[in-house]
């Protein structure tokens, strides 16, 4: 699933445009961002962080980086594959 501070309508547009085929959750009040330590002070957007969470509910990997979407996708996929072994 994906979580973003964007409103629900923007999430829906993003999903339809990119055909993601997984749930996107809106965290407009940034409560989830705060719990995961990615909320920034003030009106700035949250940090871009990808968490891979296993079926045991443990964080298996954390991918950080503001600019490289490919890095997030590649490293998250590697982590998911490692969990499947």
PyMOL commands that place a pseudoatom at each C-alpha (Angstrom):
pseudoatom trace, name=CA, resn=UNK, resi=1, chain=A, elem=C, hetatm=0, pos=[0.000, 0.000, 0.000]
pseudoatom trace, name=CA, resn=UNK, resi=2, chain=A, elem=C, hetatm=0, pos=[1.062, 3.576, -0.431]
pseudoatom trace, name=CA, resn=UNK, resi=3, chain=A, elem=C, hetatm=0, pos=[0.534, 6.428, 2.013]
pseudoatom trace, name=CA, resn=UNK, resi=4, chain=A, elem=C, hetatm=0, pos=[0.711, 10.097, 1.115]
pseudoatom trace, name=CA, resn=UNK, resi=5, chain=A, elem=C, hetatm=0, pos=[-0.425, 13.401, 2.586]
pseudoatom trace, name=CA, resn=UNK, resi=6, chain=A, elem=C, hetatm=0, pos=[-2.251, 14.090, -0.674]
pseudoatom trace, name=CA, resn=UNK, resi=7, chain=A, elem=C, hetatm=0, pos=[-6.054, 14.264, -0.477]
pseudoatom trace, name=CA, resn=UNK, resi=8, chain=A, elem=C, hetatm=0, pos=[-8.130, 11.256, -1.535]
pseudoatom trace, name=CA, resn=UNK, resi=9, chain=A, elem=C, hetatm=0, pos=[-9.069, 12.771, -4.908]
pseudoatom trace, name=CA, resn=UNK, resi=10, chain=A, elem=C, hetatm=0, pos=[-5.438, 13.339, -5.857]
pseudoatom trace, name=CA, resn=UNK, resi=11, chain=A, elem=C, hetatm=0, pos=[-4.597, 9.787, -4.740]
pseudoatom trace, name=CA, resn=UNK, resi=12, chain=A, elem=C, hetatm=0, pos=[-7.337, 8.429, -7.003]
pseudoatom trace, name=CA, resn=UNK, resi=13, chain=A, elem=C, hetatm=0, pos=[-6.084, 10.442, -10.002]
pseudoatom trace, name=CA, resn=UNK, resi=14, chain=A, elem=C, hetatm=0, pos=[-2.518, 9.221, -9.383]
pseudoatom trace, name=CA, resn=UNK, resi=15, chain=A, elem=C, hetatm=0, pos=[-3.691, 5.613, -9.152]
pseudoatom trace, name=CA, resn=UNK, resi=16, chain=A, elem=C, hetatm=0, pos=[-5.725, 5.829, -12.346]
pseudoatom trace, name=CA, resn=UNK, resi=17, chain=A, elem=C, hetatm=0, pos=[-2.903, 7.546, -14.241]
pseudoatom trace, name=CA, resn=UNK, resi=18, chain=A, elem=C, hetatm=0, pos=[-0.272, 4.999, -13.156]
pseudoatom trace, name=CA, resn=UNK, resi=19, chain=A, elem=C, hetatm=0, pos=[-2.465, 1.853, -12.904]
pseudoatom trace, name=CA, resn=UNK, resi=20, chain=A, elem=C, hetatm=0, pos=[-0.823, 0.923, -9.609]
pseudoatom trace, name=CA, resn=UNK, resi=21, chain=A, elem=C, hetatm=0, pos=[-3.220, -1.849, -8.626]
pseudoatom trace, name=CA, resn=UNK, resi=22, chain=A, elem=C, hetatm=0, pos=[-2.655, -1.434, -4.874]
pseudoatom trace, name=CA, resn=UNK, resi=23, chain=A, elem=C, hetatm=0, pos=[-4.318, 0.693, -2.183]
pseudoatom trace, name=CA, resn=UNK, resi=24, chain=A, elem=C, hetatm=0, pos=[-3.297, 4.305, -1.654]
pseudoatom trace, name=CA, resn=UNK, resi=25, chain=A, elem=C, hetatm=0, pos=[-4.128, 5.865, 1.689]
pseudoatom trace, name=CA, resn=UNK, resi=26, chain=A, elem=C, hetatm=0, pos=[-4.500, 9.577, 2.352]
pseudoatom trace, name=CA, resn=UNK, resi=27, chain=A, elem=C, hetatm=0, pos=[-2.713, 10.914, 5.452]
pseudoatom trace, name=CA, resn=UNK, resi=28, chain=A, elem=C, hetatm=0, pos=[-3.742, 14.561, 5.123]
pseudoatom trace, name=CA, resn=UNK, resi=29, chain=A, elem=C, hetatm=0, pos=[-3.264, 15.225, 8.844]
pseudoatom trace, name=CA, resn=UNK, resi=30, chain=A, elem=C, hetatm=0, pos=[0.161, 13.525, 8.662]
pseudoatom trace, name=CA, resn=UNK, resi=31, chain=A, elem=C, hetatm=0, pos=[-0.511, 11.262, 11.655]
pseudoatom trace, name=CA, resn=UNK, resi=32, chain=A, elem=C, hetatm=0, pos=[1.044, 8.206, 9.972]
pseudoatom trace, name=CA, resn=UNK, resi=33, chain=A, elem=C, hetatm=0, pos=[3.990, 10.295, 8.751]
pseudoatom trace, name=CA, resn=UNK, resi=34, chain=A, elem=C, hetatm=0, pos=[4.621, 11.441, 12.308]
pseudoatom trace, name=CA, resn=UNK, resi=35, chain=A, elem=C, hetatm=0, pos=[4.434, 7.883, 13.672]
pseudoatom trace, name=CA, resn=UNK, resi=36, chain=A, elem=C, hetatm=0, pos=[6.982, 6.685, 11.106]
pseudoatom trace, name=CA, resn=UNK, resi=37, chain=A, elem=C, hetatm=0, pos=[9.276, 9.668, 11.666]
pseudoatom trace, name=CA, resn=UNK, resi=38, chain=A, elem=C, hetatm=0, pos=[8.963, 11.155, 8.177]
pseudoatom trace, name=CA, resn=UNK, resi=39, chain=A, elem=C, hetatm=0, pos=[6.919, 14.274, 8.944]
pseudoatom trace, name=CA, resn=UNK, resi=40, chain=A, elem=C, hetatm=0, pos=[8.733, 17.553, 8.450]
pseudoatom trace, name=CA, resn=UNK, resi=41, chain=A, elem=C, hetatm=0, pos=[8.095, 20.689, 10.454]
pseudoatom trace, name=CA, resn=UNK, resi=42, chain=A, elem=C, hetatm=0, pos=[5.664, 23.224, 9.072]
pseudoatom trace, name=CA, resn=UNK, resi=43, chain=A, elem=C, hetatm=0, pos=[3.949, 23.044, 5.704]
pseudoatom trace, name=CA, resn=UNK, resi=44, chain=A, elem=C, hetatm=0, pos=[6.749, 21.158, 3.953]
pseudoatom trace, name=CA, resn=UNK, resi=45, chain=A, elem=C, hetatm=0, pos=[5.862, 17.763, 2.456]
pseudoatom trace, name=CA, resn=UNK, resi=46, chain=A, elem=C, hetatm=0, pos=[6.823, 14.620, 4.316]
pseudoatom trace, name=CA, resn=UNK, resi=47, chain=A, elem=C, hetatm=0, pos=[10.146, 12.996, 3.529]
pseudoatom trace, name=CA, resn=UNK, resi=48, chain=A, elem=C, hetatm=0, pos=[10.051, 10.400, 0.744]
pseudoatom trace, name=CA, resn=UNK, resi=49, chain=A, elem=C, hetatm=0, pos=[10.653, 7.070, 2.481]
pseudoatom trace, name=CA, resn=UNK, resi=50, chain=A, elem=C, hetatm=0, pos=[9.674, 3.548, 1.478]
pseudoatom trace, name=CA, resn=UNK, resi=51, chain=A, elem=C, hetatm=0, pos=[9.147, 0.971, 4.207]
pseudoatom trace, name=CA, resn=UNK, resi=52, chain=A, elem=C, hetatm=0, pos=[8.980, -2.731, 3.395]
pseudoatom trace, name=CA, resn=UNK, resi=53, chain=A, elem=C, hetatm=0, pos=[7.011, -4.461, 6.141]
pseudoatom trace, name=CA, resn=UNK, resi=54, chain=A, elem=C, hetatm=0, pos=[6.931, -8.239, 6.401]
pseudoatom trace, name=CA, resn=UNK, resi=55, chain=A, elem=C, hetatm=0, pos=[3.962, -10.403, 7.244]
pseudoatom trace, name=CA, resn=UNK, resi=56, chain=A, elem=C, hetatm=0, pos=[5.345, -10.528, 10.782]
pseudoatom trace, name=CA, resn=UNK, resi=57, chain=A, elem=C, hetatm=0, pos=[4.716, -6.740, 10.931]
pseudoatom trace, name=CA, resn=UNK, resi=58, chain=A, elem=C, hetatm=0, pos=[8.421, -5.958, 11.246]
pseudoatom trace, name=CA, resn=UNK, resi=59, chain=A, elem=C, hetatm=0, pos=[10.117, -3.346, 9.105]
pseudoatom trace, name=CA, resn=UNK, resi=60, chain=A, elem=C, hetatm=0, pos=[12.335, -5.365, 6.772]
pseudoatom trace, name=CA, resn=UNK, resi=61, chain=A, elem=C, hetatm=0, pos=[13.832, -2.436, 4.839]
pseudoatom trace, name=CA, resn=UNK, resi=62, chain=A, elem=C, hetatm=0, pos=[13.826, 1.347, 4.738]
pseudoatom trace, name=CA, resn=UNK, resi=63, chain=A, elem=C, hetatm=0, pos=[14.618, 3.139, 1.479]
pseudoatom trace, name=CA, resn=UNK, resi=64, chain=A, elem=C, hetatm=0, pos=[15.329, 6.864, 1.646]
pseudoatom trace, name=CA, resn=UNK, resi=65, chain=A, elem=C, hetatm=0, pos=[15.992, 9.456, -1.012]
pseudoatom trace, name=CA, resn=UNK, resi=66, chain=A, elem=C, hetatm=0, pos=[14.148, 12.481, -2.260]
pseudoatom trace, name=CA, resn=UNK, resi=67, chain=A, elem=C, hetatm=0, pos=[14.780, 12.293, -5.976]
pseudoatom trace, name=CA, resn=UNK, resi=68, chain=A, elem=C, hetatm=0, pos=[15.186, 8.721, -7.227]
pseudoatom trace, name=CA, resn=UNK, resi=69, chain=A, elem=C, hetatm=0, pos=[11.887, 6.906, -7.637]
pseudoatom trace, name=CA, resn=UNK, resi=70, chain=A, elem=C, hetatm=0, pos=[13.769, 4.068, -9.322]
pseudoatom trace, name=CA, resn=UNK, resi=71, chain=A, elem=C, hetatm=0, pos=[15.933, 3.597, -6.219]
pseudoatom trace, name=CA, resn=UNK, resi=72, chain=A, elem=C, hetatm=0, pos=[12.818, 3.206, -4.086]
pseudoatom trace, name=CA, resn=UNK, resi=73, chain=A, elem=C, hetatm=0, pos=[11.260, 0.703, -6.475]
pseudoatom trace, name=CA, resn=UNK, resi=74, chain=A, elem=C, hetatm=0, pos=[14.432, -1.335, -7.002]
pseudoatom trace, name=CA, resn=UNK, resi=75, chain=A, elem=C, hetatm=0, pos=[15.471, -1.523, -3.351]
pseudoatom trace, name=CA, resn=UNK, resi=76, chain=A, elem=C, hetatm=0, pos=[11.943, -2.243, -2.137]
pseudoatom trace, name=CA, resn=UNK, resi=77, chain=A, elem=C, hetatm=0, pos=[11.582, -5.036, -4.683]
pseudoatom trace, name=CA, resn=UNK, resi=78, chain=A, elem=C, hetatm=0, pos=[14.928, -6.506, -3.597]
pseudoatom trace, name=CA, resn=UNK, resi=79, chain=A, elem=C, hetatm=0, pos=[13.722, -6.463, 0.018]
pseudoatom trace, name=CA, resn=UNK, resi=80, chain=A, elem=C, hetatm=0, pos=[10.417, -8.136, -0.892]
pseudoatom trace, name=CA, resn=UNK, resi=81, chain=A, elem=C, hetatm=0, pos=[12.289, -10.830, -2.814]
pseudoatom trace, name=CA, resn=UNK, resi=82, chain=A, elem=C, hetatm=0, pos=[14.572, -11.407, 0.177]
pseudoatom trace, name=CA, resn=UNK, resi=83, chain=A, elem=C, hetatm=0, pos=[11.526, -11.854, 2.422]
pseudoatom trace, name=CA, resn=UNK, resi=84, chain=A, elem=C, hetatm=0, pos=[10.123, -14.455, 0.009]
pseudoatom trace, name=CA, resn=UNK, resi=85, chain=A, elem=C, hetatm=0, pos=[13.242, -16.664, 0.274]
for i in range(1, 85): cmd.bond("trace and resi %d" % i, "trace and resi %d" % (i + 1))
show_as sticks, trace
zoom trace
